[in-house]
Amino acid sequence: MKFWLTVCFGIIVISAFSTALVIWNPDTFKGGNKGPTVKKPIPRNPDEKPPEIQVDQILIDLPDVKQFTSGETRFPVKNVGEGELNLRLGSKSCTCAAVRLEKDGKVLSRFAKTKEMEDRQKTLHPEQDPKKRDHISEAVDGQGNVNPSAIITLKTGESADYVIEWDTKDQVGIKQIGGDIFTNDPNKKNVSFDVRLHVQASLMMNPTHVNFGQLRENQLREETLSIYSPTREDLQVEFLSSTNPSISATLRPMTDEEKERKKAKSGFEVTVTANGKLPFGDLQQKLQFKTNIEGQKELVVLVTGFVDGLIEVHPDKARFDLIRGPGNHSKKLSISTRGLPPEETLSVDEKRIHFLDVDGKTIQADFIGATIRRHEDSKQLWILEVFVKPDRPQGKFQGFVPVFDSKGEIQLNVAFEGTVADSEAK
């Protein structure tokens, strides 16, 4: 009897011990050789005093900022706590700005340019995602950066300035530029600052370019545009040159009624005339004007359209919608030469293919090729094939392929455009 009582008592003790062990450390019976571990909090020095950051403003409005000006906006920062305050630059919202931490008139840390910006300057068509922020981790050595990742320490009562440097060169309207700093304040791990610029344009043009639509060689056509200033009463504009002598421009001062309608303080009405020999096909020409506006002394106006003649191309443009990955990416176009003698020949020269940026300016590139051959069934029908080479860059592209006759004269400009996607993008 005593034996069985002893056995039952032992079972109860073992069961109670096992239950307690499971509650204390559940991982003990989940496999492996893990022993019981008690997690203790990191000890804290009771004498350690916390810092406290004090900022007067986190948003500053700047009304009536003139375009083509630059400046900086300061946000005072002070340590009103008992411990040392550590500050480090965070991200910024615009590549057009730089941010810095300054103390006693000395720049301790500055973040101006990123690897992202450096890479995009090498592409044909830079496109800045408005939601993209510049991060310290992408900072480029030099390029205006000064210890961008440095930690700045403020003792009790010391102050510093967080400075946002801005430039309104490419801005009109309301533009908000922001940045932030990281701190060791236990109640404010990071603080964001913003400056809101109300940029007034010094020079405006409406419409932004001249489009003749479809026209024929030697056809007289006129289009008008306005060049004016909402902020200056002494605007001066002078026509300098055209990339084609068949396109010209004349100017006259705006009337009071025209200035009132456009809310301009001064300005000119410009008449652009096309009259003469123009190359057949897609029209891409430029007019150059001189102004007295600082930051925009030269003004370039893009003139577009399509010149229809006795040589026609179908379709009117080689369009590459979205290119992904390797492969043969080409477009075929037919060229009818009923206006040329049947024995006339056509040719293309890849070295003379023109590449344009988004503003219509010529740039250096070499990733579009073209071939041309006469159609088997007609001497006055040609097949032009435009293709994208394998080493093409990412992003948008555009330009035109000139087609020459046997004398080396351009008879047709065939436009192309498209977009190359990231081959790894899904």
VOGU-3710 file (C-alpha; in Angstrom, 3 decimals, decimal comma):
1> mkfwltvcfg> 0,000/0,000/0,000  2,774/2,429/0,913  4,476/1,562/-2,361  1,511/2,684/-4,477  1,033/5,818/-2,413  4,694/6,676/-3,063  4,288/6,099/-6,825  1,152/8,302/-7,028  2,845/11,081/-5,050  5,870/10,967/-7,405
11> iivisafsta> 3,635/11,226/-10,492  1,866/14,268/-9,030  5,180/16,005/-8,262  6,602/15,331/-11,746  3,408/16,540/-13,436  3,362/19,739/-11,414  7,040/20,396/-12,209  6,472/19,848/-15,950  3,492/22,194/-16,006  5,477/24,899/-14,263
21> lviwnpdtfk> 8,384/24,446/-16,689  6,111/24,774/-19,734  4,593/27,979/-18,368  8,029/29,403/-17,469  9,640/28,553/-20,838  7,343/27,073/-23,538  10,233/26,518/-25,958  11,618/23,759/-23,723  9,305/21,114/-25,214  9,256/22,399/-28,800
31> ggnkgptvkk> 12,302/20,423/-29,844  15,996/21,224/-29,933  18,323/21,679/-26,991  17,109/25,125/-25,914  17,315/25,590/-22,211  15,250/28,001/-20,123  16,158/31,679/-20,821  14,994/34,639/-18,809  15,003/37,899/-20,859  16,084/40,798/-18,704
41> piprnpdekp> 15,567/44,441/-19,707  18,608/46,476/-20,647  19,672/48,327/-17,510  19,280/52,109/-17,651  21,382/54,611/-15,815  18,977/56,482/-13,494  21,278/59,519/-13,603  21,066/59,821/-17,426  19,132/62,959/-18,417  17,178/63,018/-21,712
51> peiqvdqili> 17,598/65,750/-24,355  14,655/67,760/-25,635  14,478/69,412/-29,058  12,707/72,730/-29,437  11,637/74,157/-32,811  9,707/77,369/-33,350  8,375/76,571/-36,838  8,164/73,550/-39,103  6,452/75,314/-42,044  7,364/78,701/-43,513
61> dlpdvkqfts> 5,353/80,382/-46,302  7,212/82,621/-48,753  4,781/84,672/-50,899  5,679/86,466/-54,145  8,938/84,651/-54,859  10,231/85,552/-58,316  11,143/82,828/-60,772  14,844/82,309/-61,596  15,868/83,262/-58,069  17,444/81,208/-55,308
71> getrfpvknv> 17,534/81,484/-51,555  17,506/79,634/-48,274  15,112/79,294/-45,363  16,302/78,745/-41,780  14,599/76,776/-39,023  16,189/77,366/-35,577  16,685/74,206/-33,474  17,544/74,274/-29,760  18,280/71,708/-27,057  16,214/72,609/-23,979
81> gegelnlrlg> 16,737/69,243/-22,285  19,363/68,213/-19,752  21,124/65,622/-21,899  23,093/65,999/-25,140  20,938/66,249/-28,289  22,157/64,373/-31,366  20,976/65,501/-34,810  21,425/63,874/-38,208  20,099/64,880/-41,619  17,308/62,725/-43,037
91> sksctcaavr> 15,779/62,692/-46,512  14,603/65,618/-48,638  11,632/65,818/-50,960  13,192/67,475/-54,011  16,369/67,134/-56,044  16,085/70,878/-56,667  16,996/71,591/-53,030  19,836/71,062/-50,592  19,598/70,842/-46,802  22,196/71,469/-44,148
101> lekdgkvlsr> 22,821/71,758/-40,414  24,679/74,881/-39,378  26,010/75,966/-35,988  27,648/79,289/-35,151  27,820/80,136/-38,851  29,689/76,930/-39,724  28,254/74,217/-41,993  28,580/70,917/-40,115  26,550/68,687/-42,445  25,089/69,249/-45,921
111> faktkemedr> 23,098/66,968/-48,238  22,821/68,260/-51,822  23,073/65,568/-54,477  22,251/61,867/-54,730  23,437/58,954/-56,830  19,921/58,902/-58,262  20,422/62,382/-59,740  23,880/61,566/-61,052  22,568/58,485/-62,875  19,549/60,275/-64,300
121> qktlhpeqdp> 21,702/62,980/-65,809  23,197/60,299/-68,044  19,832/59,145/-69,422  18,115/60,547/-72,471  14,896/61,530/-70,768  15,237/62,176/-67,019  11,915/61,893/-65,248  11,671/62,820/-61,590  8,998/60,899/-59,726  7,271/63,519/-57,537
131> kkrdhiseav> 6,835/60,924/-54,790  10,507/60,015/-54,813  12,569/61,357/-51,919  16,338/61,757/-51,901  17,965/59,653/-49,225  21,276/60,134/-47,463  22,289/56,606/-48,430  22,358/57,757/-52,090  24,600/60,773/-51,470  27,523/61,246/-53,870
141> dgqgnvnpsa> 30,980/62,123/-52,586  31,579/65,756/-53,389  28,777/67,242/-55,495  28,149/69,790/-52,744  27,757/67,210/-49,994  29,516/67,871/-46,666  29,476/64,981/-44,169  25,810/64,232/-44,989  25,612/61,341/-42,485  27,434/63,129/-39,658
151> iitlktgesa> 25,874/63,281/-36,187  25,775/66,804/-34,751  25,689/67,194/-30,963  24,067/70,085/-29,107  24,655/70,503/-25,405  22,023/71,902/-23,103  21,049/75,405/-24,228  22,922/75,205/-27,557  21,236/76,020/-30,877  21,698/75,190/-34,533
161> dyviewdtkd> 19,939/75,994/-37,803  18,296/73,508/-40,149  18,525/75,202/-43,555  16,638/74,405/-46,770  18,331/75,809/-49,892  15,969/76,291/-52,840  16,052/77,404/-56,469  13,028/78,516/-58,536  14,652/78,089/-61,948  12,168/75,480/-63,165
171> qvgikqiggd> 9,253/76,308/-60,879  6,068/78,341/-61,278  3,124/78,413/-58,866  3,109/76,832/-55,420  6,069/74,577/-54,685  6,563/72,910/-51,304  10,036/71,620/-50,466  10,702/69,606/-47,339  13,290/67,683/-45,403  13,716/66,144/-41,990
181> iftndpnkkn> 16,215/65,414/-39,250  16,590/62,462/-36,901  17,144/63,053/-33,180  17,763/61,111/-29,968  14,960/62,981/-28,209  12,833/60,122/-26,804  9,657/62,076/-27,590  10,613/63,321/-31,089  12,641/60,810/-33,025  12,396/62,895/-36,186
191> vsfdvrlhvq> 11,183/66,369/-37,156  10,016/67,406/-40,643  10,425/70,922/-42,019  8,806/72,484/-45,097  9,092/75,743/-47,006  6,199/76,691/-49,290  7,222/78,912/-52,215  4,651/80,955/-54,124  6,651/81,416/-57,329  5,644/84,204/-59,690
201> aslmmnpthv> 6,742/83,635/-63,291  8,985/86,341/-64,688  8,372/85,192/-68,252  5,472/83,261/-69,736  4,642/81,967/-73,188  1,210/80,893/-74,435  0,986/78,496/-76,162  4,219/76,838/-75,095  5,113/75,901/-78,686  3,883/76,456/-82,253
211> nfgqlrenql> 2,082/73,626/-84,033  1,282/74,115/-87,738  -0,484/70,770/-87,988  -0,434/69,462/-91,550  0,867/71,757/-94,274  2,373/71,548/-97,734  5,624/72,843/-99,150  5,482/76,555/-100,120  2,121/76,916/-98,373  1,729/80,204/-96,462
221> reetlsiysp> 0,673/79,539/-92,865  0,643/81,743/-89,776  0,320/80,911/-86,079  0,480/83,283/-83,121  1,768/83,081/-79,562  2,199/85,503/-76,674  5,408/86,187/-74,742  4,761/88,273/-71,642  5,695/88,976/-68,024  3,208/89,045/-65,117
231> tredlqvefl> 5,786/90,760/-62,879  7,885/93,059/-65,099  6,760/96,234/-66,886  9,926/96,495/-68,979  9,985/93,151/-70,819  11,986/93,257/-74,046  11,918/90,459/-76,639  13,883/90,277/-79,892  13,724/87,594/-82,604  17,202/86,215/-83,285
241> sstnpsisat> 17,130/83,226/-85,617  15,325/80,197/-87,043  16,680/76,754/-87,799  14,924/76,954/-91,178  14,778/80,158/-93,304  11,258/79,244/-94,410  10,030/79,816/-90,840  10,227/83,350/-89,423  8,728/85,472/-86,648  7,571/89,084/-86,216
251> lrpmtdeeke> 6,689/90,817/-82,947  4,490/93,698/-81,809  3,802/95,023/-78,288  0,621/93,861/-76,596  -2,317/96,237/-76,431  -3,727/97,245/-73,042  -6,689/94,955/-73,643  -4,414/91,987/-74,424  -2,317/92,661/-71,315  -5,421/92,854/-69,140
261> rkkaksgfev> -6,776/89,600/-70,561  -3,539/87,744/-69,846  -2,813/89,584/-66,563  0,475/90,761/-68,007  2,400/93,886/-67,070  4,229/93,865/-70,407  4,496/91,556/-73,382  4,518/90,886/-77,120  2,315/89,132/-79,649  4,398/86,963/-81,975
271> tvtangklpf> 3,356/85,885/-85,472  5,191/82,796/-86,732  5,101/82,318/-90,500  5,858/79,209/-92,566  6,345/79,954/-96,258  8,864/78,152/-98,448  10,706/74,891/-98,814  10,430/72,602/-95,819  11,577/68,958/-95,577  8,725/66,513/-96,045
281> gdlqqklqfk> 7,526/64,558/-93,047  7,622/65,393/-89,381  8,468/69,061/-88,784  10,865/69,863/-85,935  12,291/73,389/-86,078  13,254/76,005/-83,483  13,003/79,763/-83,155  15,395/81,661/-80,903  14,514/84,901/-79,096  16,488/87,244/-76,865
291> tniegqkelv> 14,957/88,713/-73,674  16,048/90,973/-70,835  14,893/88,544/-68,128  17,706/87,427/-65,853  18,013/83,641/-65,941  16,243/83,395/-69,307  18,188/85,649/-71,624  17,586/83,214/-74,484  14,170/81,758/-75,244  13,777/78,799/-77,623
301> vlvtgfvdgl> 10,374/78,113/-79,190  9,716/74,700/-80,723  7,853/74,629/-84,059  6,177/71,339/-84,980  3,879/69,960/-87,654  3,826/67,579/-90,583  4,810/68,594/-94,122  2,823/66,638/-96,701  4,192/66,532/-100,244  4,471/64,324/-103,259
311> ievhpdkarf> 6,434/61,951/-101,030  4,280/60,343/-98,356  4,987/57,943/-95,523  2,551/55,571/-93,842  2,172/55,378/-90,922  3,365/58,898/-90,215  5,674/57,792/-87,367  7,523/54,705/-86,083  5,961/54,170/-82,658  7,529/51,757/-80,158
321> dlirgpgnhs> 4,944/51,669/-77,385  6,767/49,848/-74,577  9,878/47,736/-75,092  10,646/45,055/-72,515  13,547/42,633/-72,538  15,720/41,529/-75,448  14,384/40,745/-78,895  13,796/42,194/-82,339  12,013/45,526/-81,933  11,377/47,111/-85,323
331> kklsistrgl> 8,724/49,010/-87,251  8,171/49,018/-91,004  6,834/52,033/-92,874  5,939/52,435/-96,557  7,127/55,473/-98,524  5,360/56,505/-101,729  7,572/58,539/-104,116  5,097/59,386/-106,877  6,589/62,908/-106,991  10,054/61,616/-107,912
341> ppeetlsvde> 11,265/60,052/-111,153  10,881/56,239/-111,128  14,662/55,780/-111,438  15,363/57,935/-108,345  16,880/56,092/-105,390  16,530/56,652/-101,647  18,966/55,929/-98,824  19,417/56,358/-95,076  22,533/57,003/-93,006  22,455/55,779/-89,391
351> krihfldvdg> 25,132/58,297/-88,445  22,763/61,129/-89,360  19,772/59,927/-87,347  18,661/62,728/-85,023  17,798/62,188/-81,346  15,786/64,803/-79,465  15,083/65,431/-75,798  11,666/66,343/-74,399  12,214/70,003/-75,335  13,115/69,188/-78,922
361> ktiqadfiga> 16,827/69,839/-78,473  19,327/67,626/-80,299  21,240/65,175/-78,111  23,941/62,579/-78,694  22,758/58,969/-78,928  23,224/55,862/-81,064  20,671/53,113/-80,419  18,275/53,472/-83,385  19,067/51,941/-86,758  17,275/52,046/-90,103
371> tirrhedskq> 17,334/50,366/-93,500  15,448/51,178/-96,696  14,708/49,099/-99,802  12,585/49,420/-102,898  9,373/47,395/-102,947  9,505/44,341/-105,239  6,300/45,280/-107,085  6,737/49,035/-107,551  9,653/51,344/-108,358  7,940/54,234/-106,557
381> lwilevfvkp> 7,220/52,421/-103,321  9,876/51,935/-100,655  9,988/50,046/-97,350  11,719/51,784/-94,434  12,498/49,653/-91,378  13,375/51,421/-88,126  14,767/49,219/-85,334  15,991/49,565/-81,768  19,488/48,278/-81,092  20,109/45,859/-78,177
391> drpqgkfqgf> 22,171/48,356/-76,172  19,332/50,855/-75,865  18,959/52,774/-72,586  15,893/52,806/-70,372  13,324/55,587/-70,562  11,587/57,538/-73,310  13,192/58,362/-76,635  12,300/60,302/-79,785  13,856/61,669/-82,943  13,708/61,291/-86,709
401> vpvfdskgei> 15,396/59,382/-89,537  16,317/61,532/-92,569  15,776/59,901/-95,968  18,090/61,099/-98,758  17,811/61,063/-102,542  20,635/60,188/-104,959  22,015/63,770/-104,695  22,292/63,549/-100,926  19,405/65,947/-100,292  16,873/65,211/-97,546
411> qlnvafegtv> 13,523/64,277/-99,076  11,769/63,092/-95,922  12,173/63,058/-92,135  10,516/60,023/-90,556  9,826/60,493/-86,863  10,173/57,782/-84,204  9,306/57,595/-80,513  8,987/54,992/-77,787  9,748/53,880/-74,267  12,197/51,250/-73,004
421> adseak> 11,104/49,636/-69,734  13,317/48,141/-67,061  13,879/44,548/-68,193  13,691/43,360/-64,567  10,456/45,225/-63,797  7,328/43,168/-63,427
//
